[in-house]
Amino acid sequence: QLQAFLQVLDVEDSGILLYVKGHEGRGIGIANKILAYELQDEGFDTVDANVKLGLPVDTRSFEEALGVFSDLGVKSIKLYTNNPKKAQALTPMLQDVVSMKSVPNEHNRRYLQTKIDRLNHRTLLPEVSKPVRTGSSLAATSADLCLPGSAKNLRWFSSGRSYSSRAGPEPHSASPVQVQTMTVPRNLGGTFTVQVKDRAMLAHSFKGEEFGPAQALHGMTAVVHAAFIGSQISEPSNTLLDIGEAFAMLSRALDPYRYQNLDDLAEFSGDNTTVERICRAIWGSIAKELMLQDMKQVEKLRIRIDETDVALAEFEAPIYCDREHVLLDMDGVLYQDKAVEAQIIQALESAAQTCGMSLGDARDLFAKHGGTVLGLLKEGLVQGDSNIAAMYKKAYDSVDLGSLRPDLLLQRQITTLTASGHVQWWIASNSPQDFVHRVLRQLGLDPSCFHIVCPSSSNSWVNKPRPEFFQSLPRTACLFDDSQQNCDAATAAGLATRHVAGQAEVMCLVADWLGVVPR
């Protein structure tokens, strides 16, 4: 049905495909839907399976779609749907209803017939379409659409608010219904690319006999290309993005590696820093910037490194893939180790004492500013990015992580969700980036799977719970933190939050927010 409607959009002058989140399993959530599937395997139909579980047959509401269409300036619609409840919800602007075709087969025949017989759907069965995805979609076309921007461009945008007509939260989610809309042009195809390049001199060595002489420390001058790819350009400038900003993002991504021995960097500890691995690291740095700046016009990013004039490597991946952004605190969330936490506190208090403060004053500094180093900066006791970075490094390099052990269950859960392609992991920590890399590796987690946000020169060294820290994070993300103070500050900044009261609870909370079953 989705594919059939996309074909309709390809020939219509204008149209909207509207996706309403949180409607999985007709509103009962994915976890309960799986239980319902088990009952259907035993012979229950899709209606009786819900009833058997003590759940409503259909809890969805479609009235919020009216608000979206209104924001878009739509006056009347021709609705493509088989669901009479959708048509009823959109009655105030409904011009016509077109039923969608479905092809019955051995797997879906009974399900489609049950929808017709018991839910009054108007499904056309003789011919086909493709299987329907989870969730709920409303499709409409109209000659009266008044859409922001050019109708010739593919545009993703949010109306700026959530729509919800429910009296309470839906199962497995405390968040209101989130609505995204997409206007679709008449003819899809073609992409724009803005490419910049820079150079970085670095050194590294490899492990493994297959690398031959390269097992010894050696240098290279990497010529690095960053290609920013998108299907639309901005108006009236007719640019994908500012080429100067593109170069600046590449330059910032390379700065941590210039004139460095990559073997010494915690980010690559234990890794062979092949050009493929370096491409992935640079991609991660730039992708994080694009997400934080909400530059959705850049849909893909490709990083290429020319190692010689005859050899190169590339890494390319989409930036926005309808991923859910999960922000994890580290200390007390990914691990709970009082000895490590005590070492961190002692190291930071010692750093403050080297600046002439008493132990009591150092502790007051933390209470006042939410961070010892930030407090030293605010009080004017330490200045200059290089001095602050050196203080962080000295303090955290002294922390012994030997007591941390790999968490095999946590590894499997994160790896499984990462492989699904629907989750983007972030670490939101008050610890410096090198320390975050050390902890992740000690826990057996791949740092390249995470975007890391922490105090640095790029964010003026702010930390949680400062409002400025949370303002730089993705607006659609959810923070999982063991500090209620941090959760309250993130909520005030407009982020979803979950308070984590113990390490064993974090992945259950994440799974609940995502609407999936942890295993």
C-alpha positions in Angstrom: 0.0 0.0 0.0 2.9 2.4 0.8 4.5 1.7 -2.5 1.3 2.1 -4.4 0.7 5.5 -2.8 4.2 6.6 -3.6 3.4 5.8 -7.2 0.3 8.0 -6.9 2.5 10.9 -5.6 4.8 10.5 -8.6 2.0 11.4 -11.0 0.0 13.9 -8.9 1.0 17.6 -8.9 1.2 17.7 -5.1 0.6 15.4 -2.1 1.5 14.5 1.5 2.6 11.3 3.1 2.0 11.7 6.9 3.5 9.3 9.4 2.1 9.3 12.9 4.5 7.8 15.4 3.5 5.5 18.3 0.7 3.6 16.5 2.4 0.2 16.4 0.0 -2.7 16.9 -3.0 -0.3 16.6 -1.7 1.5 19.7 -0.8 -1.4 22.0 3.0 -1.1 21.3 5.5 -3.5 19.7 6.0 -5.6 22.9 2.3 -6.4 23.2 2.0 -6.8 19.4 4.6 -9.6 19.6 2.4 -11.3 22.3 -0.6 -10.9 20.0 1.3 -12.5 17.1 1.9 -15.6 19.3 -1.9 -15.8 19.9 -2.5 -15.4 16.2 -0.2 -18.4 15.6 -2.5 -20.4 17.9 -5.6 -19.5 15.9 -6.9 -16.2 17.2 -7.5 -13.4 14.7 -6.0 -10.0 15.1 -9.0 -8.6 17.0 -9.5 -11.6 19.4 -5.8 -11.7 20.1 -5.9 -8.2 21.6 -9.1 -9.0 23.6 -7.5 -12.2 24.9 -4.6 -10.1 26.2 -7.0 -7.7 27.9 -6.0 -4.9 25.5 -8.1 -2.6 23.4 -8.7 -3.5 19.8 -7.6 -0.1 18.6 -6.5 2.8 20.7 -5.2 5.1 18.0 -6.5 8.6 17.4 -6.1 10.4 14.0 -7.4 13.8 14.9 -3.9 15.1 15.4 -3.4 14.8 11.6 -5.9 17.7 11.2 -3.5 20.0 13.1 -0.6 19.0 10.8 -2.6 19.6 7.6 -3.9 22.9 9.0 -0.3 24.0 9.7 0.6 23.2 6.1 -2.2 25.3 4.8 -4.2 22.4 3.4 -7.9 23.2 2.7 -9.2 19.9 1.3 -7.8 16.4 0.7 -8.4 13.3 -1.2 -7.6 10.6 1.3 -6.0 7.3 0.4 -6.9 4.8 3.1 -9.0 1.7 3.9 -9.6 2.7 7.5 -13.0 4.4 8.1 -11.7 5.8 11.4 -9.1 7.9 9.5 -11.7 9.2 7.1 -14.0 10.1 10.0 -11.2 12.0 11.8 -10.5 14.1 8.7 -14.1 14.8 7.8 -13.8 18.6 8.2 -11.5 18.8 5.1 -12.3 15.5 3.4 -13.1 15.8 -0.3 -12.9 12.1 -1.3 -11.7 8.7 -0.1 -9.9 6.2 -2.2 -9.5 2.6 -1.1 -6.1 0.9 -1.4 -5.5 -2.5 -2.9 -3.9 -5.4 -1.2 -2.9 -8.8 -2.5 -3.9 -11.8 -0.3 -1.4 -14.6 0.3 -1.1 -17.5 2.6 0.4 -15.3 5.3 -1.9 -12.3 5.3 -5.2 -13.6 3.8 -7.0 -14.1 7.2 -5.6 -10.9 8.6 -6.9 -8.8 5.7 -10.3 -10.5 5.8 -10.6 -9.9 9.5 -10.0 -6.2 9.0 -12.8 -6.2 6.4 -15.3 -8.3 8.5 -14.6 -7.0 12.0 -13.0 -3.5 11.6 -15.0 -2.3 8.5 -12.0 -1.7 6.4 -12.6 -1.1 2.7 -9.6 -3.1 1.5 -9.6 -4.1 -2.2 -8.4 -7.7 -2.3 -8.4 -8.9 -5.9 -5.1 -7.3 -6.8 -2.0 -6.4 -4.8 0.2 -4.2 -3.1 3.1 -4.7 -0.7 3.1 -5.5 3.0 2.2 -2.7 5.3 4.9 -1.5 7.7 4.4 -1.0 11.4 3.1 2.4 12.5 0.3 4.3 10.9 0.3 6.4 7.8 -2.2 8.9 6.4 -1.9 9.6 2.8 -3.5 12.5 1.0 -3.3 14.4 -2.3 -5.0 17.7 -3.1 -4.9 20.5 -5.7 -5.5 22.9 -2.8 -2.2 22.2 -0.9 -0.4 25.4 0.2 3.0 24.1 1.2 5.9 26.2 2.7 8.8 26.5 0.4 9.1 25.2 -3.1 6.9 22.3 -4.1 9.7 21.2 -6.4 11.9 20.1 -3.5 11.8 17.2 -1.2 11.3 18.6 2.3 11.2 17.1 5.8 9.9 19.4 8.4 8.2 19.4 11.8 5.3 21.6 12.5 7.0 22.7 15.7 4.8 21.0 18.2 3.4 17.6 19.2 -0.2 16.7 18.5 -2.0 14.5 20.9 -5.7 13.9 21.6 -5.2 11.1 24.1 -6.2 11.5 27.7 -3.1 9.7 28.9 0.2 8.3 27.6 0.1 5.4 25.2 1.5 2.0 26.3 5.3 1.8 26.6 5.8 5.5 26.1 5.5 8.6 28.3 6.0 10.9 25.3 3.2 12.6 23.4 2.5 11.6 19.8 5.2 13.0 17.5 4.1 13.8 14.0 6.5 14.2 11.0 5.4 15.2 7.5 7.0 15.0 4.1 5.9 16.8 1.0 6.9 14.9 -2.1 7.8 16.4 -5.4 6.5 15.2 -8.8 9.8 13.7 -9.9 12.3 12.2 -7.5 16.0 11.7 -8.5 19.4 13.3 -8.5 21.6 14.5 -5.7 23.8 17.5 -5.0 27.3 17.1 -3.6 29.6 19.7 -2.0 33.1 18.4 -1.6 36.0 19.9 0.3 39.5 18.5 1.1 42.2 19.1 3.7 45.5 17.5 4.7 46.7 16.0 8.0 50.2 14.7 8.8 50.1 11.9 11.3 51.9 8.7 12.5 50.7 5.2 13.4 51.7 1.6 13.3 49.8 -1.7 12.6 49.5 -5.0 14.3 49.6 -8.2 12.2 52.1 -9.8 9.9 50.0 -9.0 6.9 51.1 -5.3 7.3 54.8 -6.1 6.8 57.0 -3.1 7.4 54.0 -1.0 8.3 54.0 -2.8 11.7 56.7 -0.2 12.6 55.8 3.3 13.5 55.6 5.4 10.3 54.2 8.7 9.1 51.7 9.6 6.4 50.2 12.8 4.9 46.5 12.0 4.4 44.6 13.9 1.8 41.0 13.9 3.2 37.9 14.6 1.2 34.5 15.2 2.7 31.5 15.0 0.4 28.2 16.4 1.7 25.3 14.9 -0.3 21.6 15.9 -0.4 18.6 15.8 -2.8 17.7 19.5 -2.4 19.3 22.9 -2.2 18.2 25.9 -0.2 16.4 28.8 -1.7 17.1 31.5 -2.7 20.9 30.8 -2.3 20.6 27.6 -4.3 23.3 25.9 -2.1 23.4 22.7 -0.2 25.5 24.2 2.5 28.0 27.0 2.9 31.3 25.7 1.4 33.3 27.6 4.1 31.4 25.8 6.9 31.9 22.5 5.1 35.6 23.1 5.1 35.6 24.3 8.7 33.8 21.0 9.8 36.4 18.9 8.0 39.2 20.9 9.6 37.7 20.6 13.1 37.4 16.8 12.6 41.0 16.5 11.6 42.4 18.7 14.3 42.7 16.0 17.0 44.8 13.9 14.7 47.2 16.4 13.1 50.9 15.8 14.0 49.8 13.0 16.4 50.8 9.4 16.8 47.4 7.7 16.6 48.7 4.8 18.6 48.7 7.1 21.6 45.1 8.3 21.3 42.5 6.6 23.6 40.0 6.8 20.7 42.0 4.2 18.7 43.4 2.2 21.6 43.9 -1.4 20.5 42.8 -0.6 16.9 44.7 -0.8 13.7 44.3 2.8 12.4 43.9 1.9 8.8 42.7 4.6 6.4 39.3 2.8 6.5 39.2 3.2 10.3 40.3 6.8 10.1 37.6 7.5 7.5 34.9 6.2 10.0 36.3 8.3 12.8 36.2 11.5 10.7 32.7 10.7 9.5 31.5 10.4 13.1 32.9 13.8 14.1 31.3 15.6 11.1 28.1 13.7 11.4 27.8 14.7 15.0 28.1 18.4 14.0 25.5 18.1 11.3 23.1 16.5 13.7 23.7 19.1 16.4 23.2 21.9 13.9 20.1 20.2 12.5 21.4 20.4 9.0 18.9 17.9 7.6 19.5 19.0 4.0 22.7 17.0 4.1 21.4 13.4 3.8 24.6 11.5 3.3 28.3 12.1 4.2 31.2 10.4 2.4 34.8 10.6 3.7 37.6 9.6 1.4 41.3 9.5 2.3 44.0 9.4 -0.5 46.9 7.5 1.1 48.9 7.6 -2.1 48.2 8.7 -5.7 47.1 5.1 -6.5 45.4 4.0 -3.2 42.4 5.4 -1.3 39.6 4.3 1.1 36.1 5.7 1.7 33.3 5.5 4.2 29.8 6.7 3.3 26.6 6.5 5.3 23.3 8.4 5.7 23.1 11.1 8.4 19.4 11.0 9.1 17.7 7.6 8.9 14.7 8.1 11.2 16.9 7.0 14.0 16.0 7.4 17.6 18.7 9.3 19.5 19.6 7.8 22.9 21.8 9.9 25.2 23.5 7.9 27.9 25.3 9.3 30.9 28.3 7.2 31.7 29.3 7.2 35.4 26.5 5.4 37.3 24.6 4.4 34.1 27.0 2.4 31.9 28.9 1.3 35.0 28.6 1.6 38.7 31.9 1.5 40.5 32.4 3.6 43.7 36.2 3.2 43.6 36.4 4.7 40.1 34.0 7.5 41.1 36.1 8.2 44.2 39.3 8.4 42.1 37.7 11.0 39.8 36.5 13.2 42.6 39.9 13.0 44.3 41.8 13.8 41.1 39.6 16.8 40.4 39.9 18.1 44.0 43.7 17.7 43.8 43.6 19.7 40.5 41.8 22.5 42.3 44.2 22.4 45.2 47.1 23.0 42.8 45.4 26.3 41.9 45.7 27.3 45.6 42.3 26.3 46.8 41.6 24.4 50.0 39.8 21.1 49.9 36.7 22.6 51.3 36.7 25.4 48.7 37.3 22.8 45.9 34.1 21.0 47.0 32.2 24.2 47.2 33.4 24.9 43.7 31.7 21.7 42.4 28.5 22.5 44.2 28.4 26.0 42.9 29.2 25.3 39.2 28.3 21.7 38.7 31.9 20.9 37.8 35.3 21.5 39.4 37.2 22.5 36.2 34.4 24.7 35.0 34.3 26.3 38.4 38.0 27.0 38.2 37.4 28.6 34.8 34.5 30.7 36.0 36.4 31.9 39.1 39.4 32.9 36.8 41.8 30.4 38.5 42.6 28.7 35.2 42.6 30.2 31.7 43.3 29.1 28.2 42.0 26.1 26.4 45.4 24.3 26.4 45.7 24.7 30.2 42.2 23.5 30.8 42.7 20.5 28.5 46.0 19.7 30.3 44.3 19.8 33.7 41.5 17.4 32.5 44.1 15.1 31.0 46.3 15.0 34.1 43.3 14.4 36.4 41.6 11.7 34.4 44.7 9.9 33.2 45.4 9.1 36.8 42.2 7.2 37.2 42.7 3.4 37.3 39.9 1.5 35.4 41.2 -1.9 36.2 38.2 -2.7 38.3 35.8 -2.3 35.4 34.9 -5.5 33.5 33.2 -6.0 30.1 29.4 -6.2 30.5 28.5 -8.9 28.0 24.7 -8.4 28.3 25.1 -4.6 27.7 27.4 -5.3 24.8 24.8 -7.6 23.2 21.9 -5.2 23.7 23.7 -2.2 22.3 25.1 -4.2 19.4 21.7 -5.6 18.5 20.0 -2.2 18.6 22.9 -0.6 16.6 22.6 -3.3 13.9 18.9 -2.5 13.5 19.9 0.9 12.1 17.2 2.6 14.1 19.2 3.9 17.1 21.9 6.5 17.2 23.9 6.3 20.5 25.3 9.3 22.3 27.3 9.7 25.4 26.6 12.8 27.4 29.3 13.0 30.1 31.1 15.5 32.3 34.3 13.5 31.7 36.7 14.4 28.9 36.5 12.5 25.6 39.7 10.4 26.1 38.4 9.1 29.4 35.1 8.3 27.8 36.9 6.3 25.1 38.9 4.4 27.8 35.8 3.5 29.8 33.9 2.3 26.7 36.8 0.1 25.7 37.1 -1.3 29.2 33.4 -2.2 29.1 34.0 -3.9 25.8 32.0 -1.3 23.8 33.1 0.2 20.4 33.6 4.0 20.8 32.9 4.5 17.1 29.2 3.5 17.7 28.8 6.6 19.9 28.7 10.3 19.4 30.3 11.8 22.4 29.3 15.2 23.9 31.5 16.4 26.9 33.2 19.5 28.1 35.6 20.8 25.5 36.8 24.1 23.9 34.1 23.9 21.3 31.3 24.2 23.9 33.3 26.6 26.3 33.9 23.7 28.7 30.3 23.6 30.0 29.1 20.5 31.7 25.8 19.1 33.1 23.6 20.4 34.6 24.3 23.7 32.9 21.5 24.7 30.4 24.1 25.4 27.7 25.2 21.8 27.7 21.7 20.5 26.9 21.0 23.1 24.3 23.7 21.6 22.1 22.1 18.1 22.0 19.6 16.8 19.5 16.1 18.0 20.3 14.5 14.6 19.6 16.8 12.7 21.9 16.1 11.2 25.3 18.6 11.5 28.1 19.2 8.5 30.5 21.0 9.8 33.6 21.4 8.8 37.2 21.3 12.4 38.4 17.8 13.8 38.9 19.3 17.3 38.8 20.7 16.6 35.3 17.3 15.1 34.2 15.5 18.2 35.4 17.9 20.5 33.6 17.5 18.5 30.4 13.7 18.5 30.7 13.8 22.3 31.1 15.9 22.4 27.9 13.2 20.5 26.0 14.7 17.0 26.0 12.9 13.8 27.0 14.5 12.2 30.0 14.5 9.0 32.0 16.0 8.9 35.5 18.2 5.7 35.9 18.1 4.3 39.4 20.6 1.6 38.9 22.8 0.0 36.1 20.5 -3.0 35.6 17.6 -0.7 34.8 19.1 1.4 32.0 18.6 -0.9 29.0 15.1 -1.7 30.2 14.3 2.0 30.2 15.9 2.4 26.8 13.9 -0.5 25.4 10.7 0.9 26.9 11.4 4.4 25.3 12.1 2.8 22.0 9.1 0.5 22.2 11.1 -2.7 21.8 11.6 -5.9 23.8 15.0 -6.1 25.6 16.7 -9.4 25.4 
